[in-house]
Amino acid sequence: MNTYRVGFIGCGGIARAHAPGYRGLRNARIEFVAGADIDPQGANARRMADEYGIPVYKEYREMLDRHALDLVSVCTWPRTHCESTIAAAEHGVKGILCEKPMAISLSEADRMIEACAKSGTSLAIGHAHRFSPQAVKARDWVRQGEIGKLELISGHCSLDLMNNGTHVIDLIHFLNGDAAPVWVMGQIDRRRKLEGRSNHPDMIMEDMAVGRVEYANGVVGLIELGERADPSFAFKLVGTDGVIEVNRPNGPTLKILSGFRQRGWFAPDLPDLPPAFQGELEELVDVVEGRATHRNAAPNGRRALEVIMGIFESSNRRCVLDFPIAAQDFVLERMIREGVV
Ligand SMILES: NC(=O)c1ccc[n+]([C@@H]2O[C@H](COP(=O)([O-])OP(=O)(O)OC[C@H]3O[C@@H](n4cnc5c(N)ncnc54)[C@H](O)[C@@H]3O)[C@@H](O)[C@H]2O)c1
């Protein structure tokens, strides 16, 4: 088993969730080496330094210059995901788990992918729900034809597209076998003009978003986020011969109603999987060692971002948009600048 030297860029809440994930790895030994946080005297940085006995630098470039790291967790706010990922790749890091959303624009996502390809760095994006037992089991059911031919997946959540929305869209993609999106129609509302909420203090956000996406396999994705959406992170998959519900509140996290089973709703025992962050990191080690591809590989993270940008741009232009989405900027920011929302 190889030993990996680990560093954190951003030492807040999600870095503290990655850390036990590293600790639990069954396919590698790890050594926590250093962290970086723009507020090195703040509670987050001090907690990281105390709990793991590591130095925390103010500048992530200084951390990368001083320490030869193998794995880096990019756990900053969204606007710095791109530059810090590229810096880690340029320092020869073997694997990066960058938190969601991958970046704030498709051009940034492409620069990250290009930099990692150049340095041979494996880049995964933190859409951790792909590792939840209920999502894995639901996807298996779909593949096994338990609800016939999949026709529609709806998903919703609280907050905005760039925050929880990227999880909703990415999980729809996972449940749909990562089929390519073909077209999108979207609408957003931004009457409250929100800026800097919760763990995205550097972001702007819409109050509510809806999107309809059609995928190359004919499946339709319906996405609802924000103010008037059902706030639960829940999904309904409708097929020609049944329905699967994932994470519906006040019930089992997974259940199925299918003509094949013919016995009403059925809630299965879920597969015994490691916690999601551990699963993500174990798969990253497998990729670095050439044994696997990552289900959260950067192109999948980019695809979720492309649907988000498609919803913004469709709302901006009031029309259906075909993929690929041409906009290379942070579309919501442009809409605000131009007074559209
Ligand atoms: N995968 C998930 O389920 C999940 C859950 C929560 C958060 N996240 C994502 O993780 C990211 C961080 O969220 P969080 O909850 O940890 O936020 P947080 O505010 O708790 O922590 C972020 C930390 O990053 C530091 N930071 C910001 N910019 C920096 C920079 N340029 N260099 C170094 N440090 C910097 C901040 O000082 C802060 O300590 C967000 O993108 C968020 O969407 C993902």
The ligand as an ORCA input file, in Angstrom:
! r2SCAN-3c Opt
* xyz 0 1
  N     -19.593     18.027     -1.361
  C     -20.432     18.528     -0.499
  O     -21.417     17.910     -0.128
  C     -20.170     19.914      0.067
  C     -20.701     20.282      1.301
  C     -20.386     21.556      1.809
  C     -19.595     22.428      1.063
  N     -19.117     22.045     -0.167
  C     -18.318     22.983     -0.984
  O     -17.046     23.177     -0.387
  C     -16.606     24.511     -0.612
  C     -16.262     25.133      0.734
  O     -17.377     25.044      1.590
  P     -17.204     24.999      3.183
  O     -18.509     24.574      3.721
  O     -15.999     24.252      3.581
  O     -17.000     26.561      3.451
  P     -16.305     27.204      4.723
  O     -16.613     28.666      4.664
  O     -16.636     26.433      5.953
  O     -14.733     26.971      4.469
  C     -14.049     27.494      3.374
  C     -12.655     27.879      3.853
  O     -11.878     28.257      2.713
  C     -11.082     29.364      3.074
  N     -10.699     30.064      1.851
  C     -11.484     30.809      1.049
  N     -10.774     31.263     -0.016
  C      -9.510     30.781      0.131
  C      -8.309     30.888     -0.627
  N      -8.262     31.609     -1.754
  N      -7.204     30.245     -0.173
  C      -7.242     29.532      0.970
  N      -8.349     29.403      1.734
  C      -9.468     30.007      1.312
  C     -11.952     30.177      4.025
  O     -11.197     31.052      4.849
  C     -12.658     29.080      4.823
  O     -11.945     28.740      6.006
  C     -17.738     25.221     -1.370
  O     -17.450     25.237     -2.740
  C     -18.956     24.342     -1.104
  O     -19.912     24.362     -2.157
  C     -19.376     20.808     -0.652
*
